[in-house]
Every structure is written in structure tokens, then in C-alpha cells.
């Protein structure tokens, strides 16, 4: 299983970014996929989850601002982030669990004032 995250960058507060996570070596369409993030000095936290049927759940801190989605044909997971806040600054990781956790390499999102 390989997960390749991309799309991070520097954005001003209030702006938007879309993260992508390309998956390979797995039956992408049948697996729940997740986005996590880790800010400096903090524990990694779950941001959003999407099931194989497309049902999504979000951390309270991002509800109404972030949208998780998936394209099973492209085997790609997305995280559309809008109304970004300074506290969204973190390294974002895509993740799935298939007998064990698999993680992408992380993509840095920095929100500036």
C-alpha cells in the first residue's frame, strides 16, 4: 500500500487549498480513508473520514469548512479546505487501515495572517 499526499502550501487566512492523496497497492474503493493532521508540538488528530459508501465525518474544528471526498476511478482521496484559519497550520496525512495503519508522507499546510 502506498499513499502519496500533495497539494499543501502557504495560504492566507480565509483562503482555500485542496489536498490530494493518490493510493496504490490496495482496493481503494472498499476502504475507509482518513485525513489526519499534526501541528507543531501537538498530537496527530483525525480531521475527516470517508467510508467506502461516501459517508463523511469531520472533527468539530473543521465542520462546515472542510470537505472530504474520493474518486474511486482515480483512486484518489481529497480534502477541500476553505475559510482556513491560523490554527489549521499542520502537516496533513492521508491514512487507511488494512490490517494495520498505512500513512502517506504528509503535506505541509501553512496558514498566514
C-alpha positions in Angstrom: 0.0 0.0 0.0 1.3 3.4 -1.0 -0.3 6.8 -0.2 1.1 9.9 -1.8 -0.2 13.2 -0.5 0.1 16.5 -2.3 -1.4 20.0 -2.5 -0.2 21.6 0.6 1.3 25.1 0.6 1.3 28.6 2.1 -2.1 30.4 2.1 -3.5 33.4 3.8 -6.1 33.1 6.5 -9.5 32.8 4.9 -8.1 31.2 1.8 -8.6 27.7 0.4 -6.5 24.7 -0.5 -7.3 21.2 -1.9 -5.2 18.3 -0.8 -4.9 15.1 -2.8 -3.8 11.6 -1.8 -3.1 9.1 -4.6 -3.4 5.5 -3.5 -1.9 2.3 -4.9 -1.5 -1.3 -4.0 -4.9 -1.5 -2.4 -8.6 -2.0 -3.2 -9.2 1.7 -2.8 -12.9 1.7 -3.4 -13.7 -0.6 -0.5 -11.6 1.1 2.2 -12.4 3.9 4.6 -10.0 6.7 4.1 -8.9 9.4 6.5 -7.1 12.7 6.8 -5.2 13.5 9.9 -3.0 16.5 10.8 -0.3 17.2 13.2 0.6 20.7 14.3 4.0 21.6 15.9 4.1 20.4 19.5 0.7 18.7 19.3 -0.5 15.2 18.8 -1.8 13.9 15.5 -5.5 14.4 15.2 -8.2 12.9 13.0 -9.6 15.6 10.7 -12.0 13.8 8.4 -13.1 10.3 7.4 -14.9 9.0 4.4 -16.3 5.4 4.1 -16.5 3.3 1.0 -20.1 4.4 0.5 -19.1 8.0 0.7 -20.3 8.8 4.2 -18.2 11.6 5.7 -17.4 12.6 9.3 -15.5 15.6 10.5 -13.7 16.9 13.5 -15.7 19.7 15.2 -12.9 22.1 14.5 -13.3 21.8 10.7 -17.0 21.1 10.2 -18.5 23.4 7.7 -15.1 24.4 6.3 -13.5 21.2 5.1 -14.9 18.6 2.7 -13.5 15.1 2.2 -14.2 13.3 -1.0 -13.0 10.4 -3.1 -12.7 9.4 -6.7 -12.6 5.7 -6.8 -11.8 5.6 -10.5 -8.7 7.8 -10.0 -8.0 6.1 -6.7 -7.6 9.5 -5.1 -8.7 11.0 -1.8 -9.3 14.7 -1.5 -9.6 17.3 1.2 -11.1 20.6 0.2 -10.2 23.2 2.8 -11.9 26.6 2.9 -12.0 29.5 5.3 -8.6 28.5 6.5 -7.5 29.6 10.0 -4.1 30.1 11.5 -4.8 27.0 13.7 -5.2 24.8 10.6 -1.4 25.1 10.1 -0.1 21.5 10.3 1.3 18.6 8.3 -1.7 16.7 6.8 -1.5 13.0 6.4 -3.8 10.6 4.5 -4.3 7.3 6.1 -6.1 4.0 5.8 -6.3 0.8 7.9 -5.8 -2.5 6.2 -4.8 -5.0 9.0 -2.6 -2.1 10.1 -2.3 1.6 9.6 -0.8 3.0 6.4 0.2 6.6 6.1 1.1 9.0 3.4 4.2 11.1 3.7 2.4 14.2 4.8 2.0 17.6 3.1 2.6 20.9 4.9 -0.2 23.4 5.1 0.8 26.8 6.5 -1.9 29.5 7.1 -0.5 33.0 7.5 -2.2 36.1 8.8 
